[in-house]
Amino acid sequence: MSTAMLRKIHINGYDVLSVNSGPWRVCTQADRLGAFASREEALAYAAALPARKNRSGATANVK
């Protein structure tokens, strides 16, 4: 029985990951934005995207 190998990098608020030496994917928590043959291509794509911020921790201005 074999186990899956996950390689994951986080850049600019995006996850860049590969499972079992498959294609590198650039993802958010909800969407897959692209798949690439090399890690360098995926990292360049993620670095070119605008920085992403989590919306779950939205704060209100309270006086």
VENJOQUI-V866369 format. One record per run of one state. SS is the DSSP state (H for helix, E for strand, C for the rest). FROM is the first residue (numbers start at 1). LEN is the number of residues. Records with the same first field share a line. If there is no record, write none. Layout:
# VENJOQUI-V866369
SS->FROM-LEN / FROM-LEN
This chain:
# VENJOQUI-V866369
C->1-5 / 12-2 / 20-4 / 28-4 / 37-2 / 49-15
E->6-6 / 14-6 / 24-4 / 32-5
H->39-10
